[in-house]
Structure formats: structure tokens, C-alpha cells
Amino acid sequence: MTSQSLVHGASFRDGSDAQPELITHQTQESKIMEKFYPSAGLAASGYRCTMYSPEEWTESNDALLLQAANDRDEAQKVRHESKAAQMETESVTLRRQADGTRHLGRRLQDIHFWKSELQQHIDQTAAATGSLVALKRRLEKALDASETPFRIAADNLSWRERRLGPDMVKDNVDEELLKEVELIRNVQSLLRRTLTQTVDQIRANREAKKSLELDWSDKCQAYSMDEQCGRYSNGSTDTQQHRSSAKLQQHVSDRVTWARFTQDNLAQVQRELQASAELQLLSERVLQETAEDLQAQCAAVDAAFAHRCQEVSEAKVAMELHLTQILEQIGAQERNIAMLQQALRDKEAPQRVAQTRLHQRAQRPNVELCQDESQLSLVAEAGEIELTVETLQRQLAESQRSLRHLEDTRVALEKASATKAHSLLVDREMCVSHRSRYPPASTLAGY
């Protein structure tokens, strides 16, 4: 008896609640048997079965063989297509990889070219900046050196204010010194402006150089990366899968903007280099011309001092000569006065004698009081002596007046000579000797 019969019999013997479950299990098992064993005899279990006919069996075999042939042909076709696709994709992949490697090589050449250009301009900018820094030091030295001529000129003007009397004159030396002070102030102003321009240009050069260095650094990093990428091959062991790397990024630059960025940086550096060269020439000319102008004005002041000192010295010599002559005249006049005074003293005795004689003879009695020749001679003698005394007194007064004038002139000449000596001391000993400390042209030019 089959399992189905046993189960079926058991279900009826139990005769109760398990019957629906057993019927369901029987139905499922019947379906399975019909699917896998359609021709199996199921009459023993009490079920109806269907049998295939020979034609159906032959048709089924033919259909299966046809399906097998079709599947075999399809498999061969798919295999051939797969092989062709594999060969094509391998060729495309290798070609694409070769193209990528070639493009990387070209990219490396482009990066190397621009990197070389950047390095060249960086070196040029560094050299130009170094020249400007040296020029800045020269301008600072020249500006500091210009203070010495200014102090010298100011001291000269201050010392010349100590001149005395009529020598306190606004002469050519004062005019040249005032010109020198004004020239030095203008030179200092020009040097300060040039120094400010130089400092600004140095700052601009350094900023441009910094931009080039950043660009150069980026290109060095990009060159290193692309060079590493160019070394990768299918046999490289350090490659990985990065599936999202094939997507184009939105913020990246294109070839035009990439090249323009470097070109703009180089153009900016070229402008700064041109400005640096022009400023270099301008500053050199400013330093040279200002040094020459200061030297020329210094020579003009020195010439004015020399001419003035010569004039004062000649005036002093003339005054000393006249003073010597005045002193000689004073001595002669003093001797003349002494002679006149002695002459007046010499006239006192004859005058007393003549006056005494006349006085005594005026005492003669009566008719003896006669105007005889003796009387007339005595009167004439007394009158002549009076005239002589008056003449000598007038001459003495004139000589004394002349002596006073000579003394006044002597004092004036001595004062004038002392004034000239003081002026020579101020101009020659103080001013001219102090001007020997005037810096040379090389120092004024910032060397």
C-alpha cells in the first residue's frame, strides 16, 4: 500500500478534525507527482493520470533538441561577440590609456615651460628688487649726507650774523648761502619723494614675486602629480579604484583660464620690472644731478667766501696802512704841538722884557716921556710879539684840533681793522674751515 493510501486510511480512521489538513497535503503531493511524473501510474492510489502519445514524445524530443541547438548557437554567438568586444575594448582601453599618457606628457611640457618662465621672471624680479633695495640704501645715505651741508650752511649764516658794525652786510656770500640752503631743502624733498617711490616699488615687486612663487609652487606640485600619473601603468601595484574621480568638477579651470592666469601674472611682473627699470634710471639721475648741483653750489659759496675774504683782507691791509700813516701823523703832530708850546714859552721872556721896558719908560717924568725911537721900537716889538703869540696860539689850537681828528681817525681805523679781523675770523677761520667738512660728491650720491 502506498503512503498516500496509508495517509488516506489513517485520516478516515481518525474520522475527525485532521481530515482537511490531510486533504490539502494530498492535493499538494498530487500536483508534485503530476509535474515530475506525468506518465506515472497513479491508478493504484485511485487518481486519474494522463499518458503522452508517441507523437507527443517525439515532438517533445525534437523540441528539446531544437532548443539545445538554438541555445548552443546563441552561446557561440555570444562567445564570439564577447571575444570581439573584449578585443575591441582592450584596444580602445590601451589606445585611451596611451592617449592619456601622451596628453600627460604634453601637459608636463606645458607646465615645465610655464614653470621655467615663472622661475626666470622670479629671478628677474628678485634681481630688480635687490637693485632697488641697494638703491634705497643709497637714497637713504644721500638723504642723511645732505644734512651735513645743510648744517654747515646754517652754521655759516649763524656765524656771519656775529659780524660787527658796517661789516654786517648782506653780501654775495649771504646770497649764495641762502641759495645753498634752499637748494639743499629742494634736494632733500626730491630724495624723499624718490625714496618713497622706491619703497612702494619694492613692495609692489615683492607682491608680484609672491604671486609668481605661489603659481610656481602650484605648478611644481601639479608637475609632480602629473609626472607620477604618467608613471602609472597596468602593472603598477599602487593604483586603486576611485569611481567618483571620473566626474568633471565644476570649479576647475579650463586650458584658456589656466594659461591666462599665468600670463596675467607674468604681464604684471613685466610691468613692475619696467617700472623698476625706469625708477632705477630716474633715481640714478636724481642722485647724480643732486650731487652735482650741491657740489656746484658749494663751489659757488666757496668762491664767494674767497672773494669776500680777499676784499676784507685788502680793506684790512689798507686800513692798517692808513693807521700806520695816521700814527706817524699823530706823532708828528704831537711833536709839532710840543714845538709850538715851546715857541710860546720862548716868547714869554721877550714879551715880558718888552712890556717891562714899556712899563718902566712910561714912568719917565714930564717932558722925558717922549715917543722917541726907542719908544716906537719897543711898541713895535711888543706888538709884534703879541701877533707872534697869537699866531702861535692859533697854530697850536689848529694843531690840537688836527691831533684830535687824527686820534678819532686812529680809533676808527683801529675799530675798522678789528672789525675786518673779526670778519676774517668768522669767514675764514669759522666758515671756510668748517666747509672743509663738506661731503664729497660720492657721499652725496649715496655711495
Helices and strands as residue ranges (DSSP letters): H 3-14, H 19-36, G 43-45, H 54-145, H 147-160, G 165-167, H 172-231, G 243-246, H 255-361, G 366-368, H 373-424, I 425-432, H 433-434, G 435-437, H 441-444
